[in-house]
Amino acid sequence: MTLSSTLGPLRSTEPKDPNRKPLTSSYAALMKAVTQAGLMRKRPAFYITLFVGLSLALGGLITGFVLIGDSWFQLLIAAGLGILLTQFAFITHEASHRQVFASGKLNDWSGRILATAVVGISYAWWMNKHTKHHINPNTVGKDPDIEWDTVSFQEVDAVKQKGFLRWITQRQGYLFFPLLTLEGINLHFRSILTLFQKERLEGRAVELTLIALRLSAYVAVIFLFLPLGMAFAFLGVQLAVFGVYMGASFAPNHKGMPMIPKENRVDFMTKQVLTSRNIKGAGATAFMGGLNYQIEHHLFPSMARPHLRKARLIVKQHCATEGVPYTETTLMRSYGIVIAYLNKVGLAARDPFDCPEADRMRRR
């Protein structure tokens, strides 16, 4: 799916009407409007309160872990831990965008400590990967989030798959959520692997130390307090819930939205709005950590979570005035779109001479 094929010609920064301002000026006007509305103010009290609340919940889970002891009810604790770690990851994501504090250094140190010592992933890896995504969302060859990683987001990657991976690709839409149960392991592995690469990484020594301490202490406690089989089950459930929750929160934002060819140049506002999708519905902000306002987050990456809801009203009206499509849907509908899109891409991995009906008849 490309931008030009789904929404017509790409918009440029030049206005069609000579009396109309270019979209670059339009974005400047939009930024001025949200700034004057006080929506670029930091809200550290909100994040401190949220952090304290999550920490208390974590303390409750630890207490439950100790009290329950040798019981399969520990898997409920594991599931709760997977949810809490994802919520901590949301704060880490916001710190990386300077959404939490006015000080860049305070944001970085807060994000680095939360990412490594609590969540267990590399902050430097996340910063590098996520920054590239924000600069060029859904842009072929520039956005790392649409590169192949078990799942193919582009047909050119789907056709390359062989053997078992080809089988997965052909059904990747239906397998997407089951595959997310392994995403927790994937995130930990890839981020830690990055810390051993030769390229320069800020805070490498600190991150390696904190991740090693966190990982060793976490695994040691689980295997010391629980029987071997239960300990493995605990880790499996926690990582599976973490992976599914992370994927279920980030996937609706861009998957199935227009893709921008590498060679095309698109103005900032158009690129961010057309490739992003908002999620509406009660509880979406708490569930997705503010990622439900993806359009506003991409337009104003440093905007604090509590302001995104009000910014949505301004942005939506601005897009209507400028004629830029603004996409918004429910969470369940977004999952349906993602699954359908991935299945469509996966069709490229099918043998063009395969006849699904004949294959179905052969299996009878």
N, C-alpha and C positions, 0 to 999 in steps of 0.2 A: 504494500500500500504506500503510495507516495503522495506528497502534498499536492503536486500538480494534477494528479489523476483523480483526486477526490474532491478538491475544492477549487479547481480551475487554476488559472495562472497565478504564479506567486506574486504577492504584494511586494512592491519595492518601497523605498523611502521617499520616492517622488510622488507628489499628489497628482491624480488624474485631472482634478479641477484646479486651474491655476490660482484660484482664490482660496484654495484649501491648504491648510498647513500640512507639511510632511509628517509621517507617523513618528519620526524621531522627535519632532516638536510636540506631537500629541502625547508621547510618553512623558516628556518633561512636564507637560501640563498636568498629567495624571499624578505624577510624583509630587508636584506642588500641592495638588488637592489633598492627597492623603497626609502629607506633612502638615499642612495647615489644620487638618482635622485632628492633629495630635497622635496619629496612628504610627509614627515612627519612634515614639518614645519607648524606652526600655521598661520592662516590667519585672525587675529582679525579684520583687516580693512574691509574685505569682510562682516563679520557678523555685524559689527557696521553699515556699509552702508545699509545692508539688513534690519536691525532693524529700522533704521531711515526711510527708504522707507516705511516699513510696518506701522510705527507709523504715518507717514504723510497720508497714505491711510486710517488708522483708524480715524484720525482727519477729513478727508474728509467725511467719512461715518457719523460721529457724526454731522458734519455740515449739511449734507443732511437730517439726522433724524430731526434736529431742523427746518429746512426750509420747509420740506415737510408737517410736522404737521399731522393733522387728514386726512390721505389718505391711501388707500390700496397700494399705491406705496411704502409704508414703508416695504412691504414684500421684495422688491428688496434690500433695505438696510439690512434687516435681512439675506438674502441670501449672500450678500457681507460680512457681519460680520462673518457668518459661514466659509466662505473661508479664511478670514484674520486670524481668530482664529486658523485655521488649520495650516496656514503658521507660526504663532507664536509657535505652538506646535512642528513644525519641528525644529525650533531653540532650543526649550527646550530639545528636543530629542538629538540634537547635543551637547548641553552643558552638558548633563548627561554623554556623552561619552568622555568628555574632548576634543572635537573637536574645540572649540571656542578660549579659552585662554590657555596660558601655565600654569597658576595657577589653581590647583585643586579647591581651595576655591572660586576663582572668578567664575569658571564654575558652581560650586554648587549653589552659591548665585544667580547668574544670572538665572540659570535654575529654582531654587525654586521660585523666584519672578515672572518670566514669567509664570510658570505653575499655580501658585496659584492666583496671582493678576490679570493676564491677561486671561489665558485660563480657569482657575477655577477648575483645578484638582490637586491632591496631587502629589508633586514631589517625596516624599519618597515612595509612592505606586508604581509609575512608575519605579523608580530606582530598587526596589526590584523585581518587575515582569520582567522587561526588561533585567536585569542582568542575571537572571536565563535562559531566552530565549537565550541570546547570548552564554552562556556557553554550552548549550545543545540544539541547534535548532532542531526542529522536532524529539526530542528524547522522546519516550514514557515514561511517568511517571516523566519526568524531565523538560520538556518545558511547562510552563503555557499557552502558546499561542495555544496549541493543546488540552487543556482541554475543556470539554463540557461547553458551555455557550449559551444556546438556540440552537446553531448550533453544530452538532456533527462532529468532524474531524477524529474520529476513529469509526470503525464498532462496537467495543465493547461498545461504548457509545450510538450508534444509536439503538441497540437492547434493551436498557434499557428503552427507552422512552415509555410513556403511554398517552392515551387520546389525547388531543389537541396537546401536544408536539410531539407525535408520528406522527400525521398528518403533522405537520410542517417538521419534520425530513424526512419524505418520499418525500418531495418536496423542501428540503432545498437549493438545488442549484438554482432553479428558484426563490426562495423567499429570497435569500441571500441579494441582493441589497435593496429590500423593507424593509427587517429587519434592515438594516443598518440605516434607518431613526430613529430608536430607540437607536442606539449605542451611540449617544451623551449623552442621559440621563443615559445610562448604565455606561459610563465612569465616569461621574460626581458622580453618586451614589456609585459605587464600590470604587472609590478613597477616597471619603469622609468617607465612612463606615470604611475603613482601619484605619483612624486617630482616631477612637473611640475604637479600639481594645487594649487589655492590653499589648501586646508585645511592646518592646522598639522601638521607632521610632525617628530618628534624626530630629529635627526641628518641632516636632508635634505642639507645641504652636504657633510658627510663622505661620505655614501653616493653622492651624485652624482659626487664627485671620485674615489672608489675604483672605482666601476663604470666610469667613463670611462677611467681608467688601465688597468684590467684588460682591458676590451673592446678598446681601441686597441692595447695591447701584444700581446694574444693574436692578434688578426686580423693585425696587422703581421708577426709572426713566421711565421705559417702561410703568408701570401702571399709573403713574402720567400724562404722556404726551399723552397717547393713550387711546381711549375708551376700555372698558373691553374686548370685543370680538377681537378687533384688536390687543390688547396687547398679548392675548393668542396665536393668530395666528403668531405674530411676534416671540415669543419665540419658537413656534413649528417649524417654518421655519428655524430659526437660528440653533436650535439643530439638526434638520433633515439634513441640509446641512453639518454641522460640522461632524455628524456621518457618513454620506455617503462618504464625502471627506476623512476622516481618514481611514475608512475601505477600500475604493478604492485605497488608497496609500499603505497600509500595507499588504493587502491580497495577491497581486500578488507575494510577495517576497518569500513565502515558501509554500503556500497552493497548494497541488497537486504535491509537490516535495517528494522525498523518505522519508519514516519515518524510524528512527533507533530504533530497539528493545532496551528496557531498559538494558538488560544484555550484549549487544554488546559494545566492546571498539573500537573506531575509532580514528585515529590520527586527530589532530586539523585541518590541512589543508583540508584533505579529507572531514571531517564532515562539515566544513563551506561551502565548494564549492558545494558538492553534494546536500545539502539541500536548497541551495539558487538559486534564479533565477533573472537575470538581465533583465531590461526593456530597449529596445532601441527605438529610434525615436526622432524627433525634439520636443523640449519643455518638454521632460520627466523629466529632472533634475529640472526645475522650478516647474513643476506640482507636483512632488513627493518629493521635498525637498532633493534631492540626494539619496533617497531610491531606485531609479532606478538602482544604482550601488550596489546592495545588496551583491554581492559576495565580492567585494572589501571592503565594509563597515564591513562585518563580519570578514574578514581577518585582517583588520586594523581599529578597531572600533574608534580609536582616530584621524583618518585622516580627515582633513578639507574637506568640500564639494568640493571646487574648484579643489582639487587634484585627486579626484576619477576618473575622465575621463582619465587622463594620466596613472593612476595606472592600469586601465582596460587593456591597451595595454600590459603592463608588465605581469600582472597576466594571461591573456588569452594565451600568448605565453608560459609562464611557465607551465600552465596546459596542453597545447598541448605536451610539451616536456615530462612531467611526466605521461601522459596518464590519467589524471583526467578529466572527462567530465565537460564542462563549458556550462551552460545553459543560453540562451539569447533569448528573443522573444519580440514581440510588446505588447503594453499595451492591446489592444483589444483582441489579441490572448490569453494573460495571463488570462483575465477575462473569456474567453471561457473555458480555462483549469480548472480554479477554480470552475466554475459552474458545469462542467462535473464531476469533482472529488467529489464535495459535493453531487451531485445526486447519484453517485456510492456508496458513503458511506451510504447515506440515504436509499438505497435499503435494507440494513440490517434490517431496521425497518418495512419492508413490511411483510405481512403474506405470508409464503412460499406456501400456498395453494390458494392465490389470483391469479386469471387469469385476467390480464388487459383487454384482448379482451372481455371476458365475462362481465366484469364490465362495459365496454363501451357500450355493447349491451343492458344491463339492463337499462341504463340511457336513451336510445332512447324512 
